[in-house]
Amino acid sequence: MTDLAVPLRAKDTEPRSRDQVVLAGLLSLPTLFLIVLCLIPLFLLVQLSFAHREDGGLWRAGLELTQYRQLLNPQFLKVALFSFTLALTTAVISVALAFPVAYFISRMKRRAQITWLVGLLSTLSLSEVLIVFSFQVLLSGGGGLVKALVALGIMDSVHSLYPNFAAVMVCLVYLVLPYIILFLYPAMSQLDDDIPAAATTMGASPARAFLTVVAPMVKGPLLSAGLLVVIFTVGSYLTPLVLGRPQQWTVGILISNGAMTTGNLPLAAAQAVALVALMVGLLGLVRLLTRAGSPAS
Amino acid sequence: MDADQDGRRPGLLNRRGLLMGAAGLSLAACSPKASGGGADTLKVSSYGGNFEEAMSKYVYPVFEKASGIKVESIPQPAGLQFLLQLIEANKAGIAPMDLCISTAVDINRGRNANLWRIRDPKPLTNLGNLPAQYVSTGPKGIDGVGALGWFLALVVNPDQIKTAPTSWTTLWDPAYRDAWGLAGAGTSPIFDIAAATYFGGGEILNTEAGILQVIAKLAELKPNTKLWWDSEGTMQTALENGEVKGGVYFADVAATLKASGTPLSIIFPKEGAVIDFGCWCQPMASTKVAQADAFINFMCTPEAQQLIARKVNAPPLIKRELMDLTDAEFNKVSSDIPPITINTKARAEHLDFMATNFTKMISS
């Protein structure tokens, strides 16, 4: 390959550098956007987290660790742990559900595939607020679901199915599921049916072929999908607020309460910075583990 | 006070209200000297929705006719976002409005940021009509004058609770497990309700030890509380669906819900309903002092306050004997039972302590 590439590169030197200029030009705008709209606000957030809080008032500029010290209280750690548990549980459930769905869609006829994908895409146009409040109505005692379950004898009496952890979980899974199916679909489409078939020909049972041949092939996409769900849901706010009890409050709700109700923006900023740091830490950990797991990649 | 459909309410988060307000303020900030207009116009913002509409339709025209000053009414979102943007605009010398409405907690926050203009009481000849508690006075002087009030009352669904309760103690009654929707933010008036019902008044909230005592009492509400609501829309849905049997809610919004068919009894308990209020405040960057004085002075007249009671459905703030409201008109928006007032001193000094410990209590 290198033997072929060398003469090619030598020949294309001029157009290549012109390409690079064009590329740099094209990339400069997004880079500028990233700096202005992402890095500067992040810097301001970090700066705010060191500001001095004035009780009952707002805050004034400062450089102190008061807010970070407050993060060490068991209350915040408990809520942070809960947020991650919620996000990880949502990830496991939604990936477990999305994996077979994406697999089956990818094996359908083209027309059916398109119908499914368009259907999934169209659910993304619903606002989160609308979905969460619809779940509130659906799970309420007067909602059709409860009445149906009572009529079928599955529920003993009419009572609402929220607020609780399960309601939060179900709604979060509903919210992320279309993203994850669409995310897994390309990987599933590329899966070559001949490979598990070959494994079976070589004497492996279908289950063994699936576990030792198919699963390792899609391990990467599944893991990425799971991480995507964690990133999506770790900062969830509206779903636990509306469908959960205060015991199911997440860091997102604490941040909102601190920022919007008590006006303690330095504390809210510190909590947000901590959440970002935990998230980056988690991503780093996953990267380390996957590297250790597959040294070849 | 109403603003029910839009769900905007001071101190309570409402995403839509915040977004609209943010958009409004940014637009206002883009146009230099937004408070411009002629010398005889006054830009007045008040909580958006029915309230702002009723004020501009029924109350402002009377003032315009009497004073010759034209009022330009703009809707104002509730919440901290509004205040933060106003502070920034004011720092830049821009006044998006000449007068806005602000609650005690936000007046205090604005005061620390040097946001409010201090009023000379001399031109405010009608100030005496207001009880002193509705005039906001800081170390430098008067920076807010009572505009209107709103009540938080006890509401119950008469289909689910046959005998209407008469006391806040019902909230603590073990007979009502998982029944209530209560205001759940860390600064909630539920503190003042518990203090007035069990501790002889709001003074107990002046010390941290007292606050912890009140929180311990509030912890007894946990088994009875199904919903700790933050935005009034959440409580509205819960009341409409029969998800909660009752709780603490805005009396005026409850009245609107009742009128549209939700089964509700609105009760002013014997300990009093909680009254909260907003004040007219002028940002420093607005220079129309005389016009603002004329407006505020008019708003303190019995004529204006009667209009607020009759047309805006909000409780008047001036002394009842000054007005010619019939008993029916008065009782529709208020009550003779002395209200529970919100301890704003406690919020100014111990807000973070109250919020942190309250959140800890309800989420454990």
Interface residues (C-beta under 8 A of the other chain):
Chain A: R53 E54 D55 G56 G57 L58 Q75 V79 V129 F133 Q136 V137 S140 G141 G142 G143 S160 P163 L241 V242 R245 P246 Q247 W249 L254 S256 N257 G258 A259 M260 T261 T262 G263 N264 L267
Chain B: G11 L12 L13 R15 G79 L80 Q81 L84 I87 V105 N108 R109 R111 N112 A113 G184 A185 G186 T187 K226 L227 W228 D230 T234 T237 N241 G242 E243 R347 A348 E349 H350 L351 D352 F353 A355 T356 T359 K360 I362 S363 S364
